[in-house]
Amino acid sequence: MLCGMNTTRRVSVCVLGSANMDLVVTVERAPRLGETVRGTRFVQVPGGKGANQALAAARAGADVRMIGAVGNDEFGSRIRAVLAADRIDTTGLLTVDEPTGTAHILVDDHGENAIVVVPGANGSLRAVTDDQRAAITAADVLLLQLEVPYEVVSRAAQWASTHGTTVVLTPAPVVPLDPDLLGAVDLLVPNEHEAAQITDEDDVHAAARELVRRGVVGAVVVTMGHRGCLYADRSRVLEMPAVQVEAVDTTAAGDTFVAALSVALAEGRPVEESLSWATAAAAISVQRHGASTSMPYRAEIDSLLSTRPRAE
């Protein structure tokens, strides 16, 4: 479990997940099918849910190791450089013959986005190696998502669960979650749309209760964008409002949130304080463009909490 960990040392986080180059187009509004609209801005930014969470955890104050795969190409080299700049251990980031994964992202004038992911090298992961199992065992927390093959995620989660490493899963993109994976998860962090798809419950409270009932060992946190988040475990439900800011790009806000939350909980902070800290991290990220370019450092999160009140 995450709560109550030793806070006398830095938290160690292992991330197994995707690494992509994000190709981001800013538009006034997203086009309808068959329609062409004029873009206002184009940038290439390293991303992928795995790399995003690794960067966010490192900037939140954790020691981080990244497990995944990139291609032997320019995008792969750039992703490695960005991770290395934040002192993330990339010895577990393999170089394969497939091209580096890409995410094609439209961001409108309201900061909302639509994303198409081409897995590329991310799909080449087929097993959890001995070195990767050792990295998972040595970590306090294993962060997982579903942009790499499901069987690898499930095996990593089960290994971590049986070796005392806390498992945090972001179930995106949504696929059916089998009991073997769910039973190994300590903290599940879907957004409200993912929670509804997984449970067939449109009400966020009902969806959270259903996810807990299905056997998640610890807790569920459902993120709700500008409305904050909902925490549920077997004994209580807690809502945390968002910090009210003007969003320019919501890309990677969820990854920023889950990484910051995992670090805070692993440091032994109470649940409510951890949720507040993670919500502040996400609020900073949505005020910036891009994925890896938007994630705040620990001092920035602390500063926002000290100067900006949460919405009531």
C-alpha positions as CSV (number, residue, x, y, z in Angstrom):
1,M,0.0,0.0,0.0
2,L,1.1,3.5,-0.7
3,C,0.3,5.3,2.6
4,G,2.6,5.1,5.5
5,M,5.9,4.6,3.6
6,N,9.2,5.8,5.1
7,T,9.7,9.5,4.3
8,T,13.4,9.6,5.3
9,R,14.6,8.9,1.8
10,R,13.6,9.7,-1.8
11,V,10.9,7.6,-3.3
12,S,11.9,5.2,-6.0
13,V,9.6,4.9,-9.0
14,C,9.7,2.4,-11.9
15,V,7.6,3.2,-14.9
16,L,6.8,0.6,-17.5
17,G,5.1,2.2,-20.5
18,S,5.1,4.0,-23.8
19,A,7.5,6.6,-25.1
20,N,6.2,8.6,-28.1
21,M,6.9,11.7,-30.0
22,D,3.9,14.0,-29.8
23,L,3.0,15.8,-33.0
24,V,0.8,18.6,-31.8
25,V,-1.4,20.8,-33.9
26,T,-3.3,23.7,-32.3
27,V,-6.6,24.6,-34.0
28,E,-9.5,27.0,-33.2
29,R,-11.8,24.0,-33.3
30,A,-11.4,20.3,-34.3
31,P,-12.6,19.4,-37.8
32,R,-15.6,17.3,-38.5
33,L,-15.2,14.2,-40.6
34,G,-14.3,15.2,-44.2
35,E,-13.6,18.8,-43.1
36,T,-10.3,20.7,-43.4
37,V,-9.5,23.5,-40.9
38,R,-6.5,25.8,-40.6
39,G,-4.1,25.0,-37.8
40,T,-2.4,27.8,-35.9
41,R,0.6,26.1,-34.4
42,F,2.6,22.8,-34.8
43,V,5.2,21.4,-32.4
44,Q,7.0,18.1,-31.8
45,V,7.2,17.3,-28.1
46,P,8.4,14.0,-26.5
47,G,5.5,12.3,-24.7
48,G,3.7,8.9,-24.4
49,K,2.0,8.1,-21.1
50,G,4.9,6.1,-19.8
51,A,7.5,8.8,-20.5
52,N,5.1,11.5,-19.3
53,Q,4.6,9.8,-16.0
54,A,8.4,9.2,-15.6
55,L,9.1,12.9,-16.2
56,A,6.3,14.0,-13.9
57,A,7.5,11.7,-11.1
58,A,11.1,12.8,-11.4
59,R,10.1,16.5,-11.3
60,A,7.9,15.7,-8.3
61,G,11.0,14.5,-6.4
62,A,11.3,10.8,-7.1
63,D,14.2,8.7,-8.3
64,V,12.9,7.2,-11.6
65,R,13.7,4.3,-13.9
66,M,12.0,4.0,-17.3
67,I,11.2,0.7,-18.9
68,G,10.0,0.7,-22.5
69,A,11.2,0.9,-26.2
70,V,12.0,3.5,-28.8
71,G,13.2,3.2,-32.4
72,N,16.8,3.8,-33.7
73,D,15.7,7.1,-35.1
74,E,15.7,10.8,-34.4
75,F,12.5,10.7,-32.3
76,G,14.0,8.0,-30.1
77,S,17.2,9.9,-29.5
78,R,15.2,13.1,-28.6
79,I,13.1,11.2,-26.1
80,R,16.2,9.7,-24.5
81,A,17.7,13.1,-24.2
82,V,14.6,14.6,-22.5
83,L,14.4,11.8,-20.0
84,A,18.2,12.0,-19.3
85,A,17.9,15.8,-18.7
86,D,15.7,15.0,-15.6
87,R,18.1,12.3,-14.5
88,I,15.8,9.4,-15.3
89,D,17.6,6.0,-15.6
90,T,16.9,4.8,-19.2
91,T,19.0,1.6,-19.1
92,G,15.6,-0.2,-19.3
93,L,14.5,1.8,-22.4
94,L,15.3,-0.6,-25.3
95,T,16.2,0.5,-28.8
96,V,14.4,-1.7,-31.4
97,D,14.0,-1.9,-35.2
98,E,10.5,-0.5,-35.2
99,P,10.0,3.3,-35.5
100,T,9.5,5.3,-32.3
101,G,5.8,5.6,-31.4
102,T,4.0,8.7,-32.3
103,A,0.9,10.5,-30.9
104,H,-1.0,12.9,-33.3
105,I,-2.7,15.5,-31.1
106,L,-5.3,18.2,-31.9
107,V,-5.7,20.9,-29.3
108,D,-8.5,23.4,-29.6
109,D,-8.8,27.0,-28.3
110,H,-10.4,25.7,-25.1
111,G,-7.4,23.5,-24.3
112,E,-9.3,20.2,-25.0
113,N,-7.6,17.6,-27.1
114,A,-8.1,14.6,-29.4
115,I,-5.3,12.0,-29.8
116,V,-4.4,9.2,-32.2
117,V,-1.6,7.0,-31.1
118,V,0.6,4.9,-33.4
119,P,2.4,2.4,-31.1
120,G,5.5,1.7,-33.2
121,A,8.3,0.5,-30.9
122,N,6.0,0.4,-27.9
123,G,4.3,-2.6,-29.4
124,S,7.6,-4.5,-29.5
125,L,7.6,-5.3,-25.7
126,R,6.7,-8.9,-25.4
127,A,8.1,-10.0,-22.0
128,V,9.4,-8.7,-18.6
129,T,13.1,-9.4,-18.6
130,D,15.2,-10.4,-15.5
131,D,16.7,-6.9,-15.4
132,Q,13.3,-5.3,-15.6
133,R,11.9,-7.5,-12.8
134,A,14.9,-6.5,-10.7
135,A,14.1,-2.8,-11.3
136,I,10.5,-3.4,-10.4
137,T,11.4,-5.2,-7.2
138,A,13.8,-2.4,-6.2
139,A,11.2,0.3,-6.6
140,D,8.7,1.6,-4.1
141,V,6.1,2.2,-6.8
142,L,5.4,0.8,-10.3
143,L,3.5,3.1,-12.7
144,L,1.7,1.3,-15.5
145,Q,-0.6,2.4,-18.4
146,L,-2.0,0.4,-21.4
147,E,-0.1,1.9,-24.4
148,V,2.2,-1.1,-24.4
149,P,1.1,-4.8,-24.8
150,Y,-1.4,-5.8,-22.2
151,E,0.3,-9.1,-21.3
152,V,3.5,-7.3,-20.4
153,V,1.6,-4.8,-18.2
154,S,-0.3,-7.7,-16.4
155,R,2.9,-9.7,-15.8
156,A,4.7,-6.7,-14.5
157,A,1.9,-5.8,-12.1
158,Q,1.7,-9.4,-10.8
159,W,5.4,-9.5,-10.3
160,A,5.4,-6.2,-8.4
161,S,2.4,-7.2,-6.3
162,T,4.2,-10.4,-5.1
163,H,7.4,-8.6,-4.4
164,G,6.1,-5.7,-2.3
165,T,6.1,-2.9,-4.9
166,T,3.0,-0.8,-5.0
167,V,1.2,-0.9,-8.3
168,V,-0.5,2.1,-9.8
169,L,-2.4,1.7,-13.1
170,T,-3.8,4.3,-15.5
171,P,-6.3,2.2,-17.6
172,A,-5.8,4.1,-20.9
173,P,-6.5,3.4,-23.6
174,V,-9.5,1.5,-22.2
175,V,-9.5,-2.3,-22.6
176,P,-11.3,-5.0,-20.6
177,L,-9.4,-5.5,-17.3
178,D,-9.1,-9.1,-16.2
179,P,-9.1,-10.2,-12.5
180,D,-5.4,-11.1,-12.6
181,L,-4.4,-7.6,-13.4
182,L,-7.0,-5.8,-11.2
183,G,-6.1,-8.1,-8.3
184,A,-2.5,-6.8,-8.5
185,V,-3.4,-3.1,-8.6
186,D,-3.1,-1.0,-5.4
187,L,-4.3,2.3,-7.0
188,L,-6.4,2.6,-10.2
189,V,-6.5,6.1,-11.7
190,P,-9.0,6.3,-14.7
191,N,-10.5,9.6,-15.9
192,E,-14.3,9.7,-15.7
193,H,-14.8,8.6,-19.3
194,E,-12.5,5.6,-18.8
195,A,-14.3,4.7,-15.5
196,A,-17.7,4.8,-17.3
197,Q,-16.4,2.6,-20.2
198,I,-14.9,0.0,-17.8
199,T,-18.0,-0.2,-15.5
200,D,-20.9,0.8,-17.7
201,E,-21.8,3.3,-15.0
202,D,-22.3,6.9,-16.1
203,D,-22.3,8.2,-12.5
204,V,-18.8,8.8,-11.3
205,H,-19.6,7.7,-7.7
206,A,-21.2,4.5,-8.9
207,A,-18.3,3.8,-11.3
208,A,-15.7,4.3,-8.5
209,R,-17.7,2.0,-6.1
210,E,-17.9,-0.6,-8.8
211,L,-14.2,-0.5,-9.5
212,V,-13.4,-1.0,-5.8
213,R,-15.9,-3.8,-5.6
214,R,-14.2,-5.6,-8.5
215,G,-11.2,-6.2,-6.4
216,V,-8.7,-3.3,-6.6
217,V,-6.7,-3.9,-3.5
218,G,-6.2,-0.3,-2.4
219,A,-8.2,2.5,-3.9
220,V,-9.6,4.2,-7.0
221,V,-9.1,7.9,-8.0
222,V,-11.3,9.1,-10.9
223,T,-10.1,12.3,-12.4
224,M,-12.7,14.8,-13.6
225,G,-10.8,17.6,-15.4
226,H,-11.7,21.0,-14.2
227,R,-14.1,19.5,-11.5
228,G,-11.2,17.8,-9.7
229,C,-11.1,14.2,-8.7
230,L,-13.0,11.5,-6.7
231,Y,-11.2,9.1,-4.3
232,A,-12.8,5.9,-3.2
233,D,-11.6,2.9,-1.1
234,R,-13.5,0.2,0.8
235,S,-14.3,2.6,3.7
236,R,-14.8,6.1,2.3
237,V,-15.3,8.4,-0.6
238,L,-13.6,11.8,-0.9
239,E,-13.9,14.6,-3.5
240,M,-11.1,17.0,-4.2
241,P,-11.9,20.2,-6.2
242,A,-9.6,21.4,-8.9
243,V,-7.4,24.5,-8.6
244,Q,-9.2,26.9,-10.9
245,V,-7.0,28.1,-13.8
246,E,-7.3,29.0,-17.4
247,A,-6.4,25.9,-19.4
248,V,-4.5,26.2,-22.7
249,D,-3.7,22.5,-23.2
250,T,-4.8,19.5,-21.2
251,T,-2.4,17.1,-22.8
252,A,-0.6,15.0,-20.1
253,A,-2.5,16.6,-17.3
254,G,-3.7,13.1,-16.2
255,D,-0.2,11.7,-16.3
256,T,1.1,14.6,-14.3
257,F,-1.7,14.0,-11.7
258,V,-1.1,10.3,-11.3
259,A,2.7,10.6,-11.0
260,A,2.5,13.4,-8.5
261,L,-0.2,11.6,-6.5
262,S,1.9,8.4,-6.4
263,V,5.0,10.2,-5.2
264,A,3.0,12.1,-2.5
265,L,1.4,8.9,-1.2
266,A,4.6,7.0,-1.3
267,E,6.2,9.7,0.8
268,G,3.6,8.9,3.5
269,R,1.4,11.9,3.1
270,P,-2.3,11.6,4.0
271,V,-4.7,10.9,1.2
272,E,-6.3,14.3,1.2
273,E,-3.0,16.2,1.2
274,S,-1.7,13.9,-1.6
275,L,-4.8,14.6,-3.7
276,S,-4.4,18.3,-3.2
277,W,-0.8,18.2,-4.2
278,A,-1.5,16.2,-7.3
279,T,-4.3,18.4,-8.3
280,A,-2.0,21.5,-8.0
281,A,0.5,19.7,-10.3
282,A,-2.1,19.1,-12.9
283,A,-3.3,22.7,-12.7
284,I,0.1,23.9,-13.5
285,S,0.5,21.5,-16.5
286,V,-2.8,22.6,-18.2
287,Q,-1.5,26.2,-18.3
288,R,1.4,25.1,-20.6
289,H,1.5,23.7,-24.1
290,G,2.7,20.1,-24.7
291,A,3.4,17.0,-22.7
292,S,6.9,16.9,-21.4
293,T,7.1,20.7,-21.6
294,S,4.2,21.2,-19.3
295,M,5.0,19.2,-16.2
296,P,6.0,21.1,-13.1
297,Y,8.8,20.7,-10.7
298,R,8.3,20.0,-7.0
299,A,9.0,23.6,-5.9
300,E,6.4,24.9,-8.4
301,I,3.7,22.6,-7.0
302,D,4.5,23.7,-3.4
303,S,4.4,27.3,-4.5
304,L,1.0,27.1,-6.1
305,L,-0.5,25.4,-3.1
306,S,0.8,28.2,-0.9
307,T,-0.5,31.0,-3.0
308,R,-3.6,29.8,-4.9
309,P,-6.8,28.7,-3.1
310,R,-8.7,25.6,-4.3
311,A,-12.2,26.0,-5.6
312,E,-14.9,25.4,-3.0
